[in-house]
């Protein structure tokens, strides 16, 4: 199940965030190749973030997936999620950082 966790320094009280959730869910599903019903999106606002030495609108996100991640997928995720945040929340793509983590790379043969 891919999980996209977005954190921003913007106060989103009163902001319609539904487009962020729906567009991000579709993007993650399409790019990684997992059904939308397995995609989780978390959006946390009003988190103090300093980027490039200032506190202008910015976002940090992490995506964790079991498989489906390669270099091309990372590039597409960064570009697409950045565009979603820019168009819906006015966070410039240059002030967005995405950490991509594929947990299948760390599978073990544990019987636990």
N, CA, C and O atoms as a DFTB+ gen file, in Angstrom:
448 C
 N C O
     1  1       0.845      -1.175       0.000
     2  2       0.000       0.000       0.000
     3  2       0.891       1.239       0.000
     4  3       1.568       1.494       0.996
     5  1       0.913       2.017      -1.083
     6  2       1.679       3.267      -1.079
     7  2       1.059       4.289      -0.132
     8  3      -0.161       4.440      -0.071
     9  1       1.911       4.977       0.597
    10  2       1.458       6.033       1.499
    11  2       2.243       7.303       1.187
    12  3       3.474       7.311       1.228
    13  1       1.519       8.369       0.876
    14  2       2.114       9.676       0.609
    15  2       1.792      10.567       1.791
    16  3       0.625      10.837       2.077
    17  1       2.830      11.025       2.480
    18  2       2.669      11.875       3.658
    19  2       3.217      13.255       3.303
    20  3       4.424      13.420       3.123
    21  1       2.330      14.243       3.201
    22  2       2.714      15.608       2.818
    23  2       2.628      16.510       4.044
    24  3       1.621      16.519       4.753
    25  1       3.683      17.258       4.282
    26  2       3.726      18.223       5.369
    27  2       3.999      19.598       4.764
    28  3       4.870      19.743       3.906
    29  1       3.256      20.601       5.212
    30  2       3.466      21.955       4.709
    31  2       3.417      22.962       5.851
    32  3       2.831      22.707       6.902
    33  1       4.040      24.102       5.623
    34  2       3.998      25.174       6.616
    35  2       2.783      26.084       6.421
    36  3       2.590      27.029       7.186
    37  1       1.973      25.808       5.416
    38  2       0.770      26.600       5.206
    39  2      -0.311      26.225       6.214
    40  3      -0.412      25.072       6.635
    41  1      -1.113      27.212       6.592
    42  2      -2.295      26.958       7.398
    43  2      -3.424      26.645       6.417
    44  3      -3.826      27.509       5.638
    45  1      -3.927      25.436       6.451
    46  2      -4.943      25.013       5.492
    47  2      -6.360      25.025       6.076
    48  3      -7.285      24.489       5.466
    49  1      -6.531      25.628       7.241
    50  2      -7.870      25.764       7.803
    51  2      -8.729      26.561       6.822
    52  3      -8.348      27.656       6.408
    53  1      -9.862      26.025       6.459
    54  2     -10.763      26.712       5.540
    55  2     -10.413      26.539       4.068
    56  3     -11.128      27.049       3.205
    57  1      -9.335      25.835       3.766
    58  2      -8.935      25.595       2.378
    59  2      -9.507      24.259       1.931
    60  3      -9.445      23.272       2.664
    61  1     -10.060      24.230       0.729
    62  2     -10.587      22.977       0.183
    63  2      -9.398      22.118      -0.257
    64  3      -8.776      22.379      -1.286
    65  1      -9.099      21.099       0.532
    66  2      -7.969      20.224       0.231
    67  2      -8.389      18.964      -0.529
    68  3      -7.541      18.136      -0.864
    69  1      -9.674      18.812      -0.802
    70  2     -10.143      17.628      -1.517
    71  2      -9.428      17.410      -2.853
    72  3      -9.093      16.270      -3.176
    73  1      -9.182      18.467      -3.643
    74  2      -8.458      18.250      -4.897
    75  2      -7.043      17.697      -4.683
    76  3      -6.561      16.903      -5.492
    77  1      -6.387      18.107      -3.612
    78  2      -5.043      17.583      -3.323
    79  2      -5.130      16.083      -3.072
    80  3      -4.348      15.310      -3.625
    81  1      -6.081      15.675      -2.240
    82  2      -6.240      14.255      -1.932
    83  2      -6.576      13.441      -3.184
    84  3      -5.956      12.410      -3.445
    85  1      -7.545      13.903      -3.944
    86  2      -7.979      13.118      -5.107
    87  2      -6.910      13.078      -6.197
    88  3      -6.648      12.019      -6.766
    89  1      -6.293      14.217      -6.490
    90  2      -5.269      14.254      -7.532
    91  2      -4.022      13.476      -7.118
    92  3      -3.419      12.785      -7.939
    93  1      -3.639      13.586      -5.861
    94  2      -2.464      12.859      -5.380
    95  2      -2.713      11.355      -5.379
    96  3      -1.834      10.577      -5.750
    97  1      -3.909      10.946      -4.964
    98  2      -4.250       9.520      -4.965
    99  2      -4.175       8.953      -6.375
   100  3      -3.584       7.896      -6.595
   101  1      -4.773       9.654      -7.324
   102  2      -4.752       9.198      -8.717
   103  2      -3.331       9.170      -9.269
   104  3      -2.949       8.225      -9.959
   105  1      -2.553      10.198      -8.967
   106  2      -1.174      10.268      -9.467
   107  2      -0.332       9.115      -8.933
   108  3       0.357       8.439      -9.697
   109  1      -0.388       8.894      -7.632
   110  2       0.400       7.814      -7.025
   111  2      -0.020       6.466      -7.606
   112  3       0.827       5.647      -7.962
   113  1      -1.309       6.243      -7.697
   114  2      -1.825       4.994      -8.237
   115  2      -1.344       4.765      -9.668
   116  3      -0.860       3.684     -10.006
   117  1      -1.481       5.777     -10.490
   118  2      -1.111       5.673     -11.899
   119  2       0.390       5.501     -12.087
   120  3       0.824       4.644     -12.856
   121  1       1.180       6.300     -11.400
   122  2       2.634       6.291     -11.593
   123  2       3.267       5.023     -11.028
   124  3       4.140       4.430     -11.663
   125  1       2.835       4.604      -9.843
   126  2       3.430       3.415      -9.216
   127  2       2.797       2.129      -9.752
   128  3       3.424       1.070      -9.732
   129  1       1.555       2.226     -10.228
   130  2       0.893       1.060     -10.775
   131  2       0.173       0.221      -9.736
   132  3       0.082      -1.000      -9.866
   133  1      -0.339       0.879      -8.705
   134  2      -1.110       0.202      -7.656
   135  2      -2.546       0.723      -7.707
   136  3      -2.759       1.885      -8.054
   137  1      -3.531      -0.106      -7.371
   138  2      -4.922       0.360      -7.376
   139  2      -5.143       1.512      -6.388
   140  3      -4.544       1.545      -5.313
   141  1      -6.007       2.450      -6.768
   142  2      -6.297       3.602      -5.903
   143  2      -6.790       3.189      -4.529
   144  3      -6.542       3.888      -3.547
   145  1      -7.483       2.064      -4.447
   146  2      -8.040       1.649      -3.155
   147  2      -6.950       1.312      -2.136
   148  3      -7.232       1.203      -0.943
   149  1      -5.712       1.147      -2.597
   150  2      -4.609       0.849      -1.691
   151  2      -3.713       2.059      -1.405
   152  3      -2.738       1.935      -0.664
   153  1      -4.027       3.221      -1.979
   154  2      -3.195       4.421      -1.809
   155  2      -3.710       5.239      -0.627
   156  3      -4.902       5.531      -0.533
   157  1      -2.791       5.606       0.275
   158  2      -3.131       6.467       1.408
   159  2      -2.420       7.805       1.222
   160  3      -1.237       7.845       0.882
   161  1      -3.143       8.894       1.444
   162  2      -2.567      10.240       1.378
   163  2      -2.856      10.937       2.696
   164  3      -3.998      10.978       3.155
   165  1      -1.812      11.481       3.297
   166  2      -1.921      12.225       4.552
   167  2      -1.426      13.642       4.279
   168  3      -0.372      13.819       3.668
   169  1      -2.163      14.638       4.718
   170  2      -1.785      16.032       4.525
   171  2      -1.798      16.733       5.874
   172  3      -2.849      16.879       6.498
   173  1      -0.632      17.163       6.314
   174  2      -0.501      17.846       7.606
   175  2      -0.072      19.280       7.346
   176  3       0.888      19.529       6.617
   177  1      -0.790      20.220       7.948
   178  2      -0.496      21.636       7.703
   179  2       0.001      22.325       8.970
   180  3       0.026      21.741      10.053
   181  1       0.390      23.575       8.801
   182  2       0.836      24.445       9.898
   183  2       2.044      23.892      10.647
   184  3       2.167      24.073      11.858
   185  1       2.933      23.221       9.923
   186  2       4.163      22.681      10.509
   187  2       5.292      23.674      10.213
   188  3       5.505      24.026       9.053
   189  1       6.010      24.126      11.228
   190  2       7.103      25.057      10.961
   191  2       8.140      24.420      10.023
   192  3       8.736      23.394      10.350
   193  1       8.345      25.037       8.865
   194  2       9.337      24.566       7.895
   195  2      10.147      25.765       7.417
   196  3       9.589      26.778       6.993
   197  1      11.453      25.639       7.491
   198  2      12.349      26.622       6.906
   199  2      13.047      25.962       5.722
   200  3      13.635      24.890       5.858
   201  1      12.980      26.600       4.575
   202  2      13.593      26.074       3.355
   203  2      14.308      27.230       2.680
   204  3      13.728      28.303       2.514
   205  1      15.531      27.034       2.299
   206  2      16.372      28.085       1.719
   207  2      16.511      29.273       2.665
   208  3      16.654      30.415       2.228
   209  1      16.468      28.989       3.965
   210  2      16.672      30.027       4.963
   211  2      15.481      30.918       5.224
   212  3      15.618      31.940       5.895
   213  1      14.295      30.556       4.707
   214  2      13.110      31.366       4.981
   215  2      11.898      30.472       5.188
   216  3      11.946      29.267       4.939
   217  1      10.819      31.078       5.645
   218  2       9.608      30.322       5.965
   219  2       8.475      30.589       4.980
   220  3       7.303      30.493       5.342
   221  1       8.816      30.922       3.747
   222  2       7.807      31.090       2.705
   223  2       7.149      29.732       2.447
   224  3       7.689      28.706       2.861
   225  1       5.987      29.705       1.766
   226  2       5.293      28.430       1.543
   227  2       6.221      27.342       0.996
   228  3       6.932      27.537       0.011
   229  1       6.186      26.190       1.674
   230  2       7.036      25.065       1.296
   231  2       6.346      23.770       1.714
   232  3       5.394      23.779       2.494
   233  1       6.846      22.655       1.178
   234  2       6.291      21.355       1.555
   235  2       7.385      20.305       1.517
   236  3       8.311      20.366       0.708
   237  1       7.249      19.343       2.412
   238  2       8.109      18.163       2.458
   239  2       7.175      16.965       2.420
   240  3       6.155      16.942       3.109
   241  1       7.520      15.980       1.623
   242  2       6.672      14.798       1.541
   243  2       7.529      13.543       1.500
   244  3       8.677      13.556       1.058
   245  1       6.936      12.472       1.973
   246  2       7.565      11.152       1.891
   247  2       6.567      10.207       1.259
   248  3       5.374      10.265       1.557
   249  1       7.045       9.345       0.395
   250  2       6.193       8.297      -0.139
   251  2       6.866       6.962       0.113
   252  3       8.044       6.769      -0.188
   253  1       6.096       6.053       0.669
   254  2       6.581       4.716       0.980
   255  2       5.728       3.742       0.178
   256  3       4.499       3.816       0.191
   257  1       6.399       2.826      -0.520
   258  2       5.672       1.844      -1.318
   259  2       6.396       0.514      -1.267
   260  3       7.621       0.458      -1.162
   261  1       5.624      -0.548      -1.343
   262  2       6.212      -1.874      -1.439
   263  2       6.261      -2.222      -2.918
   264  3       5.303      -2.755      -3.477
   265  1       7.395      -1.910      -3.543
   266  2       7.571      -2.160      -4.965
   267  2       7.042      -1.028      -5.824
   268  3       6.395      -0.103      -5.334
   269  1       7.327      -1.119      -7.112
   270  2       6.855      -0.136      -8.079
   271  2       7.716       1.103      -8.196
   272  3       7.372       2.021      -8.940
   273  1       8.837       1.153      -7.472
   274  2       9.680       2.347      -7.465
   275  2      10.959       2.092      -8.275
   276  3      11.658       1.102      -8.057
   277  1      11.246       2.987      -9.195
   278  2      12.519       3.001      -9.916
   279  2      12.848       4.464     -10.218
   280  3      12.107       5.359      -9.814
   281  1      13.930       4.707     -10.909
   282  2      14.376       6.085     -11.154
   283  2      13.333       6.885     -11.921
   284  3      13.061       8.034     -11.575
   285  1      12.755       6.302     -12.942
   286  2      11.745       7.016     -13.737
   287  2      10.496       7.309     -12.910
   288  3       9.921       8.391     -13.026
   289  1      10.075       6.367     -12.086
   290  2       8.913       6.566     -11.219
   291  2       9.193       7.700     -10.236
   292  3       8.324       8.538      -9.996
   293  1      10.396       7.733      -9.666
   294  2      10.755       8.828      -8.744
   295  2      10.628      10.175      -9.431
   296  3      10.048      11.108      -8.876
   297  1      11.168      10.281     -10.636
   298  2      11.108      11.556     -11.383
   299  2       9.658      11.985     -11.620
   300  3       9.302      13.147     -11.427
   301  1       8.829      11.023     -12.041
   302  2       7.426      11.336     -12.313
   303  2       6.685      11.741     -11.043
   304  3       5.875      12.668     -11.067
   305  1       6.956      11.052      -9.932
   306  2       6.309      11.396      -8.663
   307  2       6.683      12.805      -8.222
   308  3       5.817      13.586      -7.830
   309  1       7.965      13.129      -8.285
   310  2       8.428      14.458      -7.868
   311  2       7.764      15.539      -8.712
   312  3       7.260      16.526      -8.175
   313  1       7.761      15.358     -10.026
   314  2       7.175      16.361     -10.921
   315  2       5.670      16.478     -10.720
   316  3       5.137      17.585     -10.640
   317  1       4.993      15.356     -10.639
   318  2       3.532      15.373     -10.555
   319  2       3.031      15.882      -9.218
   320  3       2.133      16.722      -9.178
   321  1       3.593      15.390      -8.117
   322  2       3.162      15.863      -6.792
   323  2       3.501      17.344      -6.642
   324  3       2.716      18.109      -6.082
   325  1       4.659      17.745      -7.136
   326  2       5.031      19.167      -7.106
   327  2       4.030      20.037      -7.848
   328  3       3.671      21.117      -7.377
   329  1       3.582      19.574      -8.997
   330  2       2.589      20.310      -9.783
   331  2       1.247      20.372      -9.055
   332  3       0.584      21.410      -9.067
   333  1       0.848      19.280      -8.428
   334  2      -0.413      19.256      -7.667
   335  2      -0.370      20.273      -6.530
   336  3      -1.337      21.002      -6.311
   337  1       0.746      20.325      -5.810
   338  2       0.863      21.272      -4.693
   339  2       0.913      22.717      -5.199
   340  3       0.357      23.620      -4.574
   341  1       1.578      22.922      -6.322
   342  2       1.661      24.272      -6.873
   343  2       0.288      24.747      -7.357
   344  3      -0.101      25.882      -7.083
   345  1      -0.438      23.902      -8.064
   346  2      -1.714      24.343      -8.629
   347  2      -2.827      24.440      -7.584
   348  3      -3.726      25.269      -7.731
   349  1      -2.791      23.622      -6.540
   350  2      -3.864      23.625      -5.549
   351  2      -3.561      24.439      -4.291
   352  3      -4.473      24.979      -3.665
   353  1      -2.283      24.528      -3.922
   354  2      -1.927      25.218      -2.680
   355  2      -0.957      26.381      -2.884
   356  3      -0.550      27.029      -1.920
   357  1      -0.592      26.640      -4.122
   358  2       0.351      27.721      -4.472
   359  2       1.717      27.553      -3.815
   360  3       2.368      28.536      -3.461
   361  1       2.142      26.309      -3.656
   362  2       3.492      26.028      -3.164
   363  2       4.379      25.840      -4.404
   364  3       4.169      24.903      -5.174
   365  1       5.356      26.713      -4.598
   366  2       6.203      26.578      -5.784
   367  2       6.903      25.219      -5.837
   368  3       7.329      24.688      -4.811
   369  1       7.013      24.672      -7.032
   370  2       7.673      23.369      -7.199
   371  2       9.115      23.421      -6.701
   372  3       9.674      22.398      -6.304
   373  1       9.712      24.601      -6.721
   374  2      11.095      24.746      -6.263
   375  2      11.200      24.746      -4.736
   376  3      12.299      24.747      -4.183
   377  1      10.051      24.745      -4.065
   378  2      10.041      24.740      -2.596
   379  2       9.355      23.479      -2.070
   380  3       8.686      23.497      -1.037
   381  1       9.541      22.392      -2.807
   382  2       8.952      21.104      -2.471
   383  2      10.037      20.038      -2.547
   384  3      10.814      19.996      -3.501
   385  1      10.080      19.178      -1.531
   386  2      11.059      18.089      -1.487
   387  2      10.309      16.790      -1.242
   388  3       9.472      16.714      -0.342
   389  1      10.604      15.766      -2.041
   390  2       9.957      14.461      -1.900
   391  2      11.007      13.387      -1.649
   392  3      11.955      13.229      -2.418
   393  1      10.818      12.656      -0.559
   394  2      11.659      11.504      -0.233
   395  2      10.892      10.254      -0.642
   396  3       9.753      10.057      -0.219
   397  1      11.510       9.412      -1.463
   398  2      10.862       8.205      -1.973
   399  2      11.548       6.990      -1.362
   400  3      12.773       6.869      -1.385
   401  1      10.727       6.089      -0.813
   402  2      11.266       4.935      -0.109
   403  2      10.535       3.676      -0.554
   404  3       9.313       3.592      -0.434
   405  1      11.274       2.697      -1.065
   406  2      10.706       1.419      -1.493
   407  2      11.037       0.380      -0.433
   408  3      12.192      -0.026      -0.299
   409  1      10.023      -0.056       0.326
   410  2      10.271      -0.993       1.416
   411  2      10.550      -2.405       0.924
   412  3      11.044      -3.227       1.697
   413  1      10.253      -2.716      -0.328
   414  2      10.541      -4.063      -0.835
   415  2      12.037      -4.317      -0.929
   416  3      12.473      -5.468      -0.970
   417  1      12.815      -3.260      -0.962
   418  2      14.268      -3.407      -1.006
   419  2      14.813      -3.944       0.312
   420  3      15.965      -4.372       0.387
   421  1      13.975      -3.920       1.352
   422  2      14.417      -4.331       2.677
   423  2      13.671      -5.552       3.191
   424  3      13.626      -5.784       4.399
   425  1      13.095      -6.324       2.307
   426  2      12.397      -7.544       2.708
   427  2      13.378      -8.545       3.294
   428  3      14.525      -8.652       2.861
   429  1      12.901      -9.263       4.276
   430  2      13.694     -10.336       4.877
   431  2      12.920     -11.628       4.794
   432  3      11.737     -11.625       4.455
   433  1      13.554     -12.704       5.091
   434  2      12.891     -13.993       5.083
   435  2      12.402     -14.383       6.484
   436  3      12.239     -15.564       6.789
   437  1      12.176     -13.387       7.314
   438  2      11.725     -13.622       8.678
   439  2      10.359     -14.295       8.686
   440  3       9.507     -13.997       7.849
   441  1      10.158     -15.190       9.620
   442  2       8.874     -15.887       9.745
   443  2       7.989     -15.195      10.784
   444  3       6.946     -15.737      11.148
   445  1       8.373     -14.029      11.263
   446  2       7.594     -13.311      12.270
   447  2       6.404     -12.640      11.633
   448  3       5.623     -11.983      12.322
